[in-house]
């Protein structure tokens, strides 16, 4: 009898231990992703690099253009970076000179400029390079999966590849605006082909047999 009680106590202790370990490994009830939407979404982070130049009414001096070119080279300016100008005077000649330096790296100047701390000096102009990167934090995620929940790692591979392949990470936030104008001929060509096509039901339908001819 005592042996039976001992076995029962050991079995009860083992069950309690398994329940405690299982409860610690699984998320509490009500937690976890119960839907099919991935919780691992790309994050876009933008960094603004600022450089102040001494401008003039007839454009940038040669020394300032060399400084700007060296700064662009040190930043490894490339596609996806946005270059904007904050010029209190709004001098066209200064903007033209900066645009020429940026064009050597295949970059066009953006309209407007982000807000940056600090004041611009007298007769000065501020050049801002905005660089955005996209990444998915917390991936891979091998956290325990709750009952009837989607895997915490779901979406990590797809969204990480998407963040790595996109040329301009800002498109993940703002999208890409299509062209406001287009070629009307090219636009309506596909529609015309569809409308002029003769339906297959009008012509003769070929009889097909599943039996092979012997």
N, C-alpha and C positions, 0 to 999 in steps of 0.2 A: 504493500500500500504506500509505504514511504517512497519507494522507488518510482511509483506511478506519479506521486505528487511532485517529485524532483524533476521528472521528465516534463510534466505539465508546466512547472515554473520556468524551466529552461526554454521550452517552446514559446511561452508568453514573453519572456525576456527577449528572445530572438526576433519575434514579430514586432515588438516595440522598437527594437534597435533598427530593423529594416524600415519601419515607418518613419522613424526620426531621420534616418539618412536620406530616404526618398523625399521627405518634406524639405530637407535642406538643399537638395539638388534641383528641385523643380520650383518655378516661380509660384508665388502665392495665388490662390484662386482670384480670378478677375483680372490678372495681369497677362501680358503677352499679346501678340498680334493675332487677333481673331479674324482679320480680313485678309484679302489677297493683295493689298497695296503694300509695296515694299517700304519699310521704315528707313532703309539705307538710301538716302537721296543725296545727289551731288550738292556740295556747298561751293559757292563762288566767293572768293576773297579778293578784294581789290586793294592795291597799294599804290599810293601817289608819290612819285619822286619829283622834287621841286628844285629848280635852279633859277636864280635871279641874274639877269644880264643888264649891263648898262647900255641903254638904247640911245639913239639919236634921231633927229627929225629926218635925216636922209638915210636911215636904215641902221643896221648893226655894223659897228666897226669891225675891221678884219680880225683883230685880236679876239673879240667876243664871238665871232663866227667860229674861230678855231677852238675856243673853249667849249662852245656848244657841240661841235663835231666830236671832240674828245669825250665829252660827257655821254653823248649818244653811243659812242663806241664802247665806253666802259660799262654801260647798261646792256650792251648787246641788243640794241633796238631791233625789233623784228615784227613780223606780221602778228597782229593781235594786240600790240601796244597802241595806245591812243595818245597822241601829242596835241596838247591844247595850249593856248596863250592867254595870259591875263595881263592885258596892257591897258592901264588907265587912260592913256592918251588915244589909243585906238589907231596908231600910225600904220598906214597901209604898207609903207616901205619896210618897216620892221617886220611885219607879218610876212612880207614877201621874202625877205632874207632868211627868216627861220624856216619857211616852207621849202626853200631851196635846199637847205641843209638836211631837213627831214626827208626830202625826196630822194636823196642819195641812198637812203635805207628802205626805200619803197613805201614810205608812210606819208599819208595825206593829213593835213591839219584838221582837227575836229572843231566843230562849231561849239562855242561856249567853253567854259572851263569850270572844273570843280572848285568848291570853296576850300581854301588852304589857310592855315594859321599864319600870322605875321603880316606886316605891312610891306608893300613894295616901295623901294626907295625912289627918290625924285628922278624923273626921266628914266626909270627902270622898267623892265618888262620881265614877267615871270613865265617860265616854260614849265609845263607840268606833263610828265609822262605817267599815264595810268596803266598799270599792268594787273591783269586779273588772272587768277588760277582757279581751276575747278578740281575738287577732290571729294572723296566720300569718306568721312571720318568713321572710325570704329570698325573698319573692314580689314580682314575677315572677322566675322562675329560668330563664335562657336559657343555662345551662352546656352544654358539649358533651355529646352523648348517645353513650354507648358502644355497641358492637355488641350487638344483641339485648337492648336495654335500654329501659325505659319513659322517656319524656321527663321530664327533671328538673322541668319546669313543670307536669306532670300533677297535677291536683287543686288548683292555686293558685286558679283562679277559683271553683270550687265551695266550697272551705273558707273562702276569704276572704269570700264572700257570706254563708256560714253564720255566721261569727264576727261579721259586721256586723249581721245581722238578729236574732240571738237576743236576747231581752229580758233574760234573766238569764244571764250567762256561766257562773255556777256550775253551771248545768244541764248544761254540757258535761262537767263532772267528776263531779258527784254524781247527775245525773239529777233528775227531778221525781217525787216520791212521789204516787201516786194516792190518791184518797179512800178511807179505810178503810170507810166506810159508803156505801150508795147506795140508790136507790129500787128496790125489788125489782120493782115493776110495770114500770118503764121498762126494767129489765135483761132481763126475760123477755118483753117485748112482741115483740121481733124473733124470738125463738125460737118463740113461739106462732104468729106469722104464717107462719114457715117450715114448721112442722109441720102447720098447718091448710090449707096450700095444696094444692089438688088437682093431682097430677102431670099434665103435658100428655099423657102416654101413655094416660091413662084416657079422656080425651075423644076426640071425633072429630078425626081428622087431615085437614086440608084438602089436597087434591091440587093440586099446583102443576106446571104444565108450562112448559118453557123455550120452547116454540113459541108464537108469537103467533097469536091467533085471527083468521082471515081471513073 
